[in-house]
């Protein structure tokens, strides 16, 4: 465990480990609350954020056996307009609808069943005729079997949003006279008030180069890396697994613009595929989901995405494929985030430590609500609605708070 005396004063109020979209959002919310912030990451916004399509889709992303996530995803979607509006310049946020389409009869039946689940939860999913769907998106394919419109599922460009968050933090730091809001380095472990007791208060972060950042509060928002840190509280289990996804980016030639004006999600022979149009004339096409341990772009996954996308929008065949990306998203056993404070044996929460990871495919969507929840914890409060996402729910800590 890294050694550190808690007697030294903090370098910053809040140290956020991880500069993906979630970590940057938490840092921005902490800064807006009047706190000083230090963000620690060797490659800001270079992980899953760099690859993400940015669908803000609590309705169409509702999955069977994941209904407990719905309240959280809807809450975050409602926060997005204000969250994006708090940033100067472009954020990539677009309040366009999502069209959901099916290719064959089996896809139609699966989407109709899913709609029943969505309706039971009070969500608005409007059936469209194929003709009406084509009136919105004329380049939809001729063989589609069904279409649904979801008005409240929107999109954001994560790369643009991450850049806006970094610019906002840099400007705020300069205005407030901070020194170095961003520390490019890899976190190696947590510092504790008592170096011999990993359940004592967390007082900062040690980096791989041996330097230290002392902080009143540490937020672990570094995805899969959170579980590998030294000095995690004894008994804390962060069961994160890498779920890889292949994402393609294509450029639309001038004569086909706009290829789409809304996000189009579909099922093609039971396989999900989506196309997200960007304002710069590109389209994001995704995404596969695999747990094969390979960080390389999959040839089979690329073929599958291009094949299925052409069923939905045949003109995809005429686009320029200019980027293929694969990144790992941090999944958990219940596909819900690890979000909140961590209890020590006996029940009291360990001072100075908040965990915010395990967002799986919802990281971009959940960034605003994760930031809001973390700010509440920093302020000394807690919203009991989100206790079911506590990061110690899989841990063997005799507190009465963890869940088997």
C-alpha positions as semicolon CSV with decimal commas, in nm:
position;residue;x (nm);y (nm);z (nm)
1;X;0,000;0,000;0,000
2;X;0,133;0,349;-0,076
3;X;0,267;0,519;0,234
4;X;0,148;0,865;0,321
5;X;0,091;1,066;0,633
6;X;-0,248;1,229;0,655
7;X;-0,087;1,524;0,838
8;X;0,007;1,698;0,514
9;X;-0,252;1,935;0,374
10;X;-0,432;1,860;0,045
11;X;-0,313;1,989;-0,290
12;X;-0,673;2,007;-0,410
13;X;-1,026;1,963;-0,279
14;X;-1,116;1,685;-0,523
15;X;-0,890;1,450;-0,718
16;X;-1,074;1,277;-1,001
17;X;-0,897;0,971;-1,138
18;X;-1,002;0,930;-1,500
19;X;-1,073;1,189;-1,769
20;X;-1,334;1,007;-1,969
21;X;-1,674;1,168;-2,008
22;X;-1,785;1,059;-1,659
23;X;-1,470;1,179;-1,484
24;X;-1,472;1,512;-1,669
25;X;-1,841;1,565;-1,587
26;X;-1,775;1,495;-1,218
27;X;-1,478;1,731;-1,220
28;X;-1,683;2,006;-1,386
29;X;-1,967;1,969;-1,137
30;X;-1,719;1,979;-0,847
31;X;-1,558;2,291;-0,993
32;X;-1,899;2,455;-1,034
33;X;-1,962;2,389;-0,666
34;X;-1,663;2,606;-0,575
35;X;-1,410;2,330;-0,514
36;X;-1,061;2,303;-0,656
37;X;-1,015;1,999;-0,879
38;X;-0,727;1,791;-1,012
39;X;-0,799;1,537;-1,288
40;X;-0,551;1,251;-1,328
41;X;-0,527;1,065;-1,660
42;X;-0,244;0,983;-1,903
43;X;-0,471;1,016;-2,208
44;X;-0,776;1,235;-2,143
45;X;-1,088;1,122;-2,333
46;X;-0,883;0,858;-2,513
47;X;-1,062;0,547;-2,390
48;X;-1,425;0,445;-2,431
49;X;-1,524;0,811;-2,466
50;X;-1,319;0,837;-2,786
51;X;-1,507;0,547;-2,945
52;X;-1,857;0,609;-2,811
53;X;-2,144;0,697;-3,044
54;X;-2,314;0,915;-2,783
55;X;-2,673;0,794;-2,800
56;X;-2,877;0,938;-2,513
57;X;-3,134;0,663;-2,529
58;X;-3,296;0,564;-2,199
59;X;-3,604;0,436;-2,382
60;X;-3,454;0,233;-2,664
61;X;-3,171;0,114;-2,437
62;X;-3,416;-0,042;-2,190
63;X;-3,326;-0,410;-2,167
64;X;-3,501;-0,702;-2,003
65;X;-3,371;-0,766;-1,649
66;X;-3,212;-0,419;-1,641
67;X;-3,525;-0,227;-1,547
68;X;-3,368;-0,096;-1,224
69;X;-3,142;0,121;-1,439
70;X;-3,434;0,304;-1,599
71;X;-3,491;0,559;-1,322
72;X;-3,123;0,652;-1,334
73;X;-3,102;0,678;-1,713
74;X;-3,420;0,886;-1,737
75;X;-3,296;1,118;-1,463
76;X;-2,970;1,171;-1,648
77;X;-3,138;1,231;-1,983
78;X;-3,346;1,507;-1,822
79;X;-3,028;1,672;-1,696
80;X;-2,859;1,687;-2,036
81;X;-2,992;2,020;-2,167
82;X;-2,875;2,211;-1,857
83;X;-2,551;2,012;-1,841
84;X;-2,464;2,090;-2,204
85;X;-2,582;2,447;-2,159
86;X;-2,337;2,503;-1,874
87;X;-2,050;2,476;-2,122
88;X;-1,933;2,745;-2,362
89;X;-1,910;2,662;-2,730
90;X;-2,027;2,350;-2,913
91;X;-2,106;2,035;-2,715
92;X;-2,245;1,808;-2,986
93;X;-2,579;1,778;-2,805
94;X;-2,873;1,733;-3,043
95;X;-3,235;1,680;-2,938
96;X;-3,326;1,479;-3,247
97;X;-3,548;1,173;-3,221
98;X;-3,454;0,807;-3,260
99;X;-3,617;0,583;-3,518
100;X;-3,616;0,213;-3,437
101;X;-3,669;-0,024;-3,729
102;X;-3,680;-0,399;-3,788
103;X;-3,570;-0,590;-4,093
104;X;-3,779;-0,908;-4,096
105;X;-4,084;-1,056;-3,924
106;X;-3,884;-1,192;-3,632
107;X;-3,727;-0,850;-3,576
108;X;-4,074;-0,693;-3,587
109;X;-4,198;-0,936;-3,321
110;X;-3,895;-0,873;-3,097
111;X;-3,935;-0,495;-3,119
112;X;-4,309;-0,522;-3,056
113;X;-4,239;-0,727;-2,742
114;X;-3,984;-0,471;-2,629
115;X;-4,237;-0,195;-2,686
116;X;-4,476;-0,367;-2,446
117;X;-4,205;-0,359;-2,180
118;X;-4,141;0,008;-2,256
119;X;-4,511;0,091;-2,234
120;X;-4,540;-0,087;-1,899
121;X;-4,281;0,156;-1,769
122;X;-4,471;0,456;-1,900
123;X;-4,238;0,523;-2,194
124;X;-4,357;0,672;-2,521
125;X;-4,282;0,455;-2,825
126;X;-4,495;0,549;-3,125
127;X;-4,551;0,298;-3,406
128;X;-4,486;0,446;-3,750
129;X;-4,583;0,313;-4,087
130;X;-4,286;0,249;-4,311
131;X;-4,412;0,527;-4,536
132;X;-4,412;0,773;-4,248
133;X;-4,065;0,665;-4,142
134;X;-3,942;0,719;-4,498
135;X;-4,099;1,065;-4,504
136;X;-3,853;1,149;-4,224
137;X;-3,563;0,947;-4,359
138;X;-3,599;0,895;-4,736
139;X;-3,288;0,674;-4,762
140;X;-3,426;0,396;-4,540
141;X;-3,416;0,056;-4,710
142;X;-3,707;-0,098;-4,902
143;X;-3,734;-0,423;-4,706
144;X;-3,803;-0,298;-4,353
145;X;-4,083;-0,467;-4,160
146;X;-4,162;-0,208;-3,890
147;X;-4,072;0,132;-3,751
148;X;-4,113;0,310;-3,417
149;X;-4,039;0,668;-3,316
150;X;-3,891;0,762;-2,978
151;X;-3,900;1,137;-2,930
152;X;-3,706;1,150;-2,603
153;X;-3,399;0,953;-2,717
154;X;-3,141;1,207;-2,833
155;X;-2,767;1,216;-2,905
156;X;-2,441;1,393;-2,823
157;X;-2,096;1,379;-2,980
158;X;-1,873;1,253;-2,694
159;X;-1,554;1,384;-2,853
160;X;-1,696;1,734;-2,885
161;X;-1,845;1,717;-2,536
162;X;-1,518;1,597;-2,383
163;X;-1,332;1,882;-2,551
164;X;-1,589;2,131;-2,421
165;X;-1,554;1,996;-2,067
166;X;-1,174;2,018;-2,080
167;X;-1,193;2,373;-2,215
168;X;-1,440;2,471;-1,942
169;X;-1,221;2,323;-1,669
170;X;-0,910;2,493;-1,808
171;X;-1,086;2,831;-1,830
172;X;-1,232;2,794;-1,481
173;X;-0,894;2,694;-1,337
174;X;-0,729;2,998;-1,494
175;X;-1,005;3,227;-1,372
176;X;-0,982;3,090;-1,017
177;X;-0,604;3,081;-1,010
178;X;-0,564;2,706;-0,975
179;X;-0,235;2,542;-1,064
180;X;-0,260;2,250;-1,306
181;X;-0,616;2,116;-1,315
182;X;-0,500;1,823;-1,533
183;X;-0,220;1,586;-1,436
184;X;-0,120;1,357;-1,721
185;X;-0,015;1,040;-1,548
186;X;-0,142;0,698;-1,443
187;X;-0,281;0,653;-1,095
188;X;-0,117;0,363;-0,914
189;X;-0,284;0,360;-0,575
190;X;-0,472;0,536;-0,299
191;X;-0,314;0,719;-0,010
192;X;-0,458;0,670;0,339
193;X;-0,448;0,864;0,664
194;X;-0,311;0,545;0,823
195;X;-0,088;0,373;0,567
196;X;-0,130;0,044;0,752
197;X;-0,512;0,057;0,737
198;X;-0,678;0,051;0,395
199;X;-1,014;0,127;0,558
200;X;-0,887;0,456;0,700
201;X;-0,967;0,785;0,532
202;X;-0,844;0,826;0,176
203;X;-0,618;1,130;0,151
204;X;-0,498;1,128;-0,208
205;X;-0,355;0,938;-0,501
206;X;-0,008;0,807;-0,579
207;X;0,091;0,808;-0,946
208;X;0,297;0,551;-1,131
209;X;0,596;0,789;-1,137
210;X;0,593;0,811;-0,757
211;X;0,443;1,158;-0,736
212;X;0,142;1,221;-0,514
213;X;-0,173;1,426;-0,531
214;X;-0,317;1,493;-0,187
215;X;-0,689;1,559;-0,184
216;X;-0,975;1,597;0,058
217;X;-1,182;1,369;-0,166
218;X;-1,083;1,115;-0,433
219;X;-1,324;1,003;-0,704
220;X;-1,233;0,687;-0,894
221;X;-1,375;0,731;-1,244
222;X;-1,107;0,545;-1,436
223;X;-1,315;0,259;-1,570
224;X;-1,149;-0,081;-1,562
225;X;-0,842;0,070;-1,399
226;X;-1,025;0,133;-1,071
227;X;-1,012;-0,234;-0,973
228;X;-0,635;-0,248;-1,029
229;X;-0,540;0,034;-0,792
230;X;-0,329;-0,039;-0,487
231;X;-0,472;0,063;-0,153
232;X;-0,837;-0,016;-0,222
233;X;-1,026;-0,075;0,103
234;X;-0,988;-0,427;0,236
235;X;-1,281;-0,642;0,131
236;X;-1,392;-0,410;-0,150
237;X;-1,462;-0,604;-0,467
238;X;-1,505;-0,413;-0,792
239;X;-1,607;-0,691;-1,034
240;X;-1,538;-0,510;-1,360
241;X;-1,503;-0,692;-1,690
242;X;-1,395;-0,554;-2,028
243;X;-1,670;-0,559;-2,291
244;X;-1,525;-0,465;-2,628
245;X;-1,714;-0,297;-2,906
246;X;-1,624;-0,220;-3,266
247;X;-1,729;0,124;-3,388
248;X;-1,702;0,257;-3,745
249;X;-1,704;0,614;-3,869
250;X;-1,802;0,692;-4,224
251;X;-1,799;1,011;-4,431
252;X;-2,106;1,095;-4,637
253;X;-2,037;1,229;-4,989
254;X;-2,191;1,564;-5,070
255;X;-2,453;1,425;-5,305
256;X;-2,597;1,203;-5,028
257;X;-2,610;1,466;-4,753
258;X;-2,789;1,451;-4,527
259;X;-2,781;1,074;-4,521
260;X;-2,993;1,081;-4,205
261;X;-3,130;1,353;-3,980
262;X;-3,220;1,128;-3,685
263;X;-3,052;0,840;-3,510
264;X;-3,160;0,509;-3,662
265;X;-3,144;0,193;-3,454
266;X;-3,243;-0,143;-3,590
267;X;-3,259;-0,516;-3,556
268;X;-3,136;-0,714;-3,856
269;X;-3,192;-1,088;-3,820
270;X;-3,184;-1,039;-3,443
271;X;-2,860;-0,840;-3,437
272;X;-2,864;-0,477;-3,319
273;X;-2,710;-0,202;-3,529
274;X;-2,731;0,177;-3,517
275;X;-2,640;0,478;-3,727
276;X;-2,584;0,816;-3,560
277;X;-2,553;1,116;-3,796
278;X;-2,319;1,397;-3,704
279;X;-2,342;1,763;-3,802
280;X;-2,005;1,742;-3,982
281;X;-2,137;1,502;-4,247
282;X;-2,012;1,184;-4,086
283;X;-2,202;0,886;-3,947
284;X;-2,114;0,666;-3,650
285;X;-2,198;0,301;-3,707
286;X;-2,199;0,048;-3,425
287;X;-2,162;-0,150;-3,231
288;X;-2,059;-0,505;-3,171
289;X;-2,037;-0,643;-2,820
290;X;-1,781;-0,906;-2,741
291;X;-1,592;-1,041;-2,441
292;X;-1,307;-1,213;-2,623
293;X;-1,027;-1,016;-2,459
294;X;-0,912;-0,862;-2,787
295;X;-0,863;-0,486;-2,805
296;X;-0,814;-0,504;-3,183
297;X;-1,086;-0,410;-3,429
298;X;-1,258;-0,730;-3,540
299;X;-1,279;-0,803;-3,913
300;X;-1,592;-1,007;-3,853
301;X;-1,747;-0,732;-3,647
302;X;-1,668;-0,472;-3,913
303;X;-1,824;-0,690;-4,181
304;X;-2,133;-0,752;-3,969
305;X;-2,189;-0,383;-3,901
306;X;-2,150;-0,280;-4,266
307;X;-2,369;-0,566;-4,387
308;X;-2,652;-0,495;-4,145
309;X;-2,634;-0,118;-4,180
310;X;-2,691;-0,155;-4,554
311;X;-3,015;-0,339;-4,484
312;X;-3,138;-0,033;-4,293
313;X;-2,984;0,228;-4,522
314;X;-2,854;0,084;-4,852
315;X;-2,662;0,404;-4,934
316;X;-2,413;0,310;-4,660
317;X;-2,236;0,118;-4,938
318;X;-2,143;0,451;-5,099
319;X;-1,986;0,608;-4,789
320;X;-1,616;0,642;-4,715
321;X;-1,503;0,426;-4,423
322;X;-1,236;0,643;-4,262
323;X;-1,206;0,513;-3,905
324;X;-1,245;0,185;-3,719
325;X;-1,216;0,180;-3,342
326;X;-1,241;-0,076;-3,065
327;X;-1,253;0,008;-2,698
328;X;-1,336;-0,177;-2,378
329;X;-1,632;-0,066;-2,171
330;X;-1,637;-0,158;-1,799
331;X;-1,920;-0,400;-1,731
332;X;-2,046;-0,536;-1,398
333;X;-2,234;-0,856;-1,310
334;X;-2,569;-0,673;-1,317
335;X;-2,467;-0,424;-1,590
336;X;-2,531;-0,138;-1,348
337;X;-2,271;0,117;-1,239
338;X;-2,060;0,112;-0,926
339;X;-2,148;0,455;-0,793
340;X;-2,118;0,598;-0,444
341;X;-1,920;0,575;-0,125
342;X;-1,768;0,259;0,021
343;X;-1,842;0,125;0,369
344;X;-1,579;0,012;0,615
345;X;-1,635;-0,287;0,842
346;X;-1,891;-0,170;1,093
347;X;-2,099;0,033;0,852
348;X;-1,956;0,384;0,837
349;X;-1,850;0,509;0,497
350;X;-1,477;0,554;0,442
351;X;-1,406;0,929;0,433
352;X;-1,252;1,073;0,120
353;X;-1,345;0,801;-0,129
354;X;-1,613;0,790;-0,400
355;X;-1,629;0,531;-0,678
356;X;-1,786;0,607;-1,016
357;X;-1,720;0,329;-1,268
358;X;-1,883;0,027;-1,433
359;X;-2,111;0,231;-1,659
360;X;-2,086;-0,024;-1,942
361;X;-2,276;0,105;-2,249
362;X;-2,434;0,396;-2,057
363;X;-2,129;0,605;-1,970
364;X;-2,209;0,902;-2,193
365;X;-2,578;0,897;-2,103
366;X;-2,515;0,874;-1,728
367;X;-2,241;1,137;-1,703
368;X;-2,468;1,423;-1,582
369;X;-2,645;1,220;-1,314
370;X;-2,317;1,064;-1,198
371;X;-2,180;1,416;-1,160
372;X;-2,490;1,525;-0,969
373;X;-2,476;1,224;-0,737
374;X;-2,106;1,277;-0,668
375;X;-2,164;1,644;-0,591
376;X;-2,431;1,545;-0,340
377;X;-2,187;1,307;-0,174
378;X;-1,917;1,575;-0,168
379;X;-2,168;1,806;-0,001
380;X;-2,229;1,546;0,268
381;X;-2,569;1,431;0,147
382;X;-2,695;1,109;-0,004
383;X;-2,993;1,024;-0,221
384;X;-3,132;0,691;-0,108
385;X;-3,276;0,622;-0,453
386;X;-2,929;0,534;-0,577
387;X;-2,813;0,312;-0,289
388;X;-2,875;0,009;-0,510
389;X;-2,576;0,117;-0,719
390;X;-2,333;0,138;-0,428
391;X;-1,989;0,012;-0,532
392;X;-1,964;-0,217;-0,229
393;X;-2,276;-0,419;-0,316
394;X;-2,065;-0,713;-0,440
395;X;-1,818;-0,696;-0,151
396;X;-1,768;-0,912;0,155
397;X;-1,786;-0,625;0,402
398;X;-2,004;-0,689;0,713
399;X;-2,184;-0,353;0,706
400;X;-2,545;-0,433;0,636
401;X;-2,525;-0,202;0,333
402;X;-2,374;-0,441;0,079
403;X;-2,600;-0,664;-0,122
404;X;-2,521;-1,023;-0,214
